[in-house]
């Protein structure tokens, strides 16, 4: 008996509609394998095949197509599948990504896995950090293997209020605090700083809690250093509505639920919790 063609997108008697074919770049980005631009480079280099044929720019694939990268089968993720995102509690100086080994194979393996290496493999192979903190700092990090979701989150965080704990040498005077509250950066741009308050300290070190909209860790460090402060540590403790809870220890992570993701993607997210 002859099989029906798989090309029909609406099989007779089926109540569900098959997903429309998508561009390879979109498929690879959603699978967390590469950005769209990287995928285009791979296509040009002849590294990707579709059903045994070398892929070309503009080709579209469906779930029934066999896609391979360098001969290895690529497992496609359905467009309707829920994208995963995680918050991680990173220690200052801790690596998010695995160290690059030299080509000669020399050097010892790192004693601990990088943060993204501890995330579930089922969530993706290539994780993207949204508004990452500088390596010397730490705190809350937001990561996902879904390229489309990462791009949406990156746009959204520019409008979200975040909170940081900043450790400096000595106590800041009123003039320095006012300079920080002005939000002026080296570029001349201005951050919307909501507050900067003393949060205690030990010995010669003092902690300050700062809240600002659309601020990165690099921006926060720069705000303080422009006022002559000697900054030793910057920790992000809240990103929009997502706070770094005490139960999440350093080096640990947890998956964001659907409601948390929706709140992050909303440019009208709730203001920071005070106190």
Buried (B, 14 or more C-beta within 10 A) or exposed (E): EEEEEEEEEEEEEEEEEBEEBBBBBBBBBBBBBBBBEBBBEBBEEEBBBBEEEEBEEEBEBBBEBEBBBEEEEBEBBEBEEEBBBBBBBBBBEBBBEEEEEEEEEEEEEEEEEBBBBEBEEEBBEBBBBBBBBEEEBBBBBBBBBBBBBBBBBBEBBEBBBBBBBBBBEEBBEEEBBEBBBBBBBEEEEEBEBBBBEEEEBEEEBBBBBBBBBBBBBBBBBBBBEBBEBEBEBBBBBBBBBBBBEEEBEEBEBEEBEEEBBEBBBBEEBEEBEEE
